[in-house]
Amino acid sequence: MVTEVISKQMLEVEVRGTVFPVYESDIDHPYLKWFTEKKAPKKSAALPEIPAEKIKGRVSRLARGIYLSYLPVFKTEEMEEVVDHLKVHLLNEMPMDVRFSYDVRLAHQSEFKHEGVIHAFSNIYLHNVPYADMNDQPRFHWQLTDVTNKEMGVEEGILRIRPVKLFEHINNVLFNNEPSFSYLLIDDFKPKKKPEQQEKFIPSVKQFGTASITAKTIEPARYEIDLHIEQLVNNTKGLTNAEIVKKQLDTLEHFLHLAIVHRQERMIVIHGLGKGKLKEDVHAILKQTPEVSRYKNEWSGKYGFGATEVFFRY
């Protein structure tokens, strides 16, 4: 609204309580028109609702069990990435605390030992193994005990990785873009074995020569026989390959007969991998033993493919 004529060119106007001068020629200026028009306040655009993220539980990369995990660490050498060493971890993917004993032996000498407790669903770093040492196939000895349940037995074993298998693992790690590879040691604990009442069984006259011998007077049977020559003799110096094999097979037959006399239900024969010759000889003897119902050589966390499980019939 025009409130006063200031001069021929200027006027005084009032807009919504504000008084200000304006040239007569600018009365119809678009800017002034925009200023004098009443505009409704713009509503702020509401932000789209973002759905709340669902809380996810801990996702286990591995199935239930206890594992030894190996993480290759690389270094640059002559413009090429090569493995420098392996970081070894113990993984517990089970719902109980576990007491462990760990010992790495190279050329029958202990290189690293460690004992302790690993909590449920956790992992622990053990040590580094130089990649060059892996060519000598160190033996990873392990022993596990369920801390919470005293009725469960102690699980133990030896893990050995062949160089060819190690090379395959590292290639898979690179190809699949994964940080490490793992070996299952056990998938669960087993109850303690009850002692056998061996005095109830009468030994075979054919094998032991006299009916007056009772089970109390003969050597007890074993459920696990390790045929590695270093477990059978203190010193292998001077022994030929033929003599070593004979000692191993004689030991097998000896404990095989004891198992039959004591009417044992099953037995584990540890023969290792090697070139497979000892395993073939062991299987040949088992085939010729009538009391052996069946046997199997399958992968297990404790023995790998280095043992055969034997089942008897009577």
NORPE-V229116 format. One record per residue. N is the residue number from 1. SS is DSSP state (A for helix, B for strand, O for the rest). Layout:
BEGIN
n=N ss=SS
n=N ss=SS
END
This chain:
BEGIN
n=1 ss=O
n=2 ss=B
n=3 ss=B
n=4 ss=B
n=5 ss=B
n=6 ss=O
n=7 ss=O
n=8 ss=O
n=9 ss=O
n=10 ss=B
n=11 ss=B
n=12 ss=B
n=13 ss=B
n=14 ss=B
n=15 ss=B
n=16 ss=O
n=17 ss=O
n=18 ss=B
n=19 ss=B
n=20 ss=B
n=21 ss=B
n=22 ss=B
n=23 ss=B
n=24 ss=A
n=25 ss=A
n=26 ss=A
n=27 ss=O
n=28 ss=O
n=29 ss=O
n=30 ss=A
n=31 ss=A
n=32 ss=A
n=33 ss=A
n=34 ss=A
n=35 ss=A
n=36 ss=A
n=37 ss=O
n=38 ss=O
n=39 ss=O
n=40 ss=O
n=41 ss=O
n=42 ss=O
n=43 ss=O
n=44 ss=O
n=45 ss=O
n=46 ss=O
n=47 ss=O
n=48 ss=O
n=49 ss=O
n=50 ss=O
n=51 ss=O
n=52 ss=O
n=53 ss=O
n=54 ss=O
n=55 ss=O
n=56 ss=O
n=57 ss=O
n=58 ss=O
n=59 ss=O
n=60 ss=O
n=61 ss=O
n=62 ss=O
n=63 ss=O
n=64 ss=O
n=65 ss=O
n=66 ss=B
n=67 ss=B
n=68 ss=B
n=69 ss=B
n=70 ss=B
n=71 ss=B
n=72 ss=B
n=73 ss=B
n=74 ss=B
n=75 ss=B
n=76 ss=B
n=77 ss=O
n=78 ss=O
n=79 ss=O
n=80 ss=O
n=81 ss=B
n=82 ss=B
n=83 ss=B
n=84 ss=B
n=85 ss=B
n=86 ss=B
n=87 ss=B
n=88 ss=B
n=89 ss=B
n=90 ss=B
n=91 ss=B
n=92 ss=B
n=93 ss=O
n=94 ss=O
n=95 ss=O
n=96 ss=O
n=97 ss=O
n=98 ss=B
n=99 ss=B
n=100 ss=B
n=101 ss=B
n=102 ss=B
n=103 ss=B
n=104 ss=B
n=105 ss=B
n=106 ss=B
n=107 ss=O
n=108 ss=O
n=109 ss=B
n=110 ss=B
n=111 ss=B
n=112 ss=B
n=113 ss=B
n=114 ss=B
n=115 ss=B
n=116 ss=B
n=117 ss=B
n=118 ss=B
n=119 ss=O
n=120 ss=O
n=121 ss=O
n=122 ss=B
n=123 ss=B
n=124 ss=B
n=125 ss=B
n=126 ss=B
n=127 ss=B
n=128 ss=B
n=129 ss=B
n=130 ss=B
n=131 ss=A
n=132 ss=A
n=133 ss=A
n=134 ss=A
n=135 ss=O
n=136 ss=O
n=137 ss=O
n=138 ss=O
n=139 ss=B
n=140 ss=B
n=141 ss=B
n=142 ss=B
n=143 ss=B
n=144 ss=B
n=145 ss=B
n=146 ss=B
n=147 ss=O
n=148 ss=O
n=149 ss=O
n=150 ss=O
n=151 ss=O
n=152 ss=B
n=153 ss=O
n=154 ss=O
n=155 ss=B
n=156 ss=B
n=157 ss=B
n=158 ss=B
n=159 ss=B
n=160 ss=O
n=161 ss=O
n=162 ss=O
n=163 ss=A
n=164 ss=A
n=165 ss=A
n=166 ss=A
n=167 ss=A
n=168 ss=A
n=169 ss=A
n=170 ss=A
n=171 ss=A
n=172 ss=A
n=173 ss=A
n=174 ss=A
n=175 ss=A
n=176 ss=O
n=177 ss=O
n=178 ss=O
n=179 ss=O
n=180 ss=O
n=181 ss=B
n=182 ss=B
n=183 ss=B
n=184 ss=B
n=185 ss=B
n=186 ss=B
n=187 ss=O
n=188 ss=O
n=189 ss=O
n=190 ss=O
n=191 ss=B
n=192 ss=O
n=193 ss=O
n=194 ss=O
n=195 ss=O
n=196 ss=O
n=197 ss=O
n=198 ss=A
n=199 ss=A
n=200 ss=A
n=201 ss=O
n=202 ss=O
n=203 ss=O
n=204 ss=O
n=205 ss=A
n=206 ss=A
n=207 ss=A
n=208 ss=A
n=209 ss=O
n=210 ss=O
n=211 ss=O
n=212 ss=O
n=213 ss=O
n=214 ss=O
n=215 ss=O
n=216 ss=O
n=217 ss=O
n=218 ss=O
n=219 ss=O
n=220 ss=O
n=221 ss=O
n=222 ss=O
n=223 ss=O
n=224 ss=B
n=225 ss=B
n=226 ss=B
n=227 ss=O
n=228 ss=O
n=229 ss=A
n=230 ss=A
n=231 ss=A
n=232 ss=A
n=233 ss=O
n=234 ss=O
n=235 ss=O
n=236 ss=O
n=237 ss=O
n=238 ss=O
n=239 ss=O
n=240 ss=O
n=241 ss=A
n=242 ss=A
n=243 ss=A
n=244 ss=A
n=245 ss=A
n=246 ss=A
n=247 ss=A
n=248 ss=A
n=249 ss=A
n=250 ss=A
n=251 ss=A
n=252 ss=A
n=253 ss=A
n=254 ss=A
n=255 ss=A
n=256 ss=A
n=257 ss=A
n=258 ss=A
n=259 ss=A
n=260 ss=A
n=261 ss=A
n=262 ss=O
n=263 ss=O
n=264 ss=O
n=265 ss=O
n=266 ss=B
n=267 ss=B
n=268 ss=B
n=269 ss=B
n=270 ss=B
n=271 ss=O
n=272 ss=O
n=273 ss=O
n=274 ss=O
n=275 ss=O
n=276 ss=O
n=277 ss=A
n=278 ss=A
n=279 ss=A
n=280 ss=A
n=281 ss=A
n=282 ss=A
n=283 ss=A
n=284 ss=A
n=285 ss=A
n=286 ss=A
n=287 ss=A
n=288 ss=O
n=289 ss=O
n=290 ss=O
n=291 ss=O
n=292 ss=B
n=293 ss=B
n=294 ss=B
n=295 ss=B
n=296 ss=B
n=297 ss=O
n=298 ss=O
n=299 ss=O
n=300 ss=B
n=301 ss=O
n=302 ss=O
n=303 ss=O
n=304 ss=B
n=305 ss=O
n=306 ss=O
n=307 ss=B
n=308 ss=B
n=309 ss=B
n=310 ss=B
n=311 ss=B
n=312 ss=B
n=313 ss=O
n=314 ss=O
END
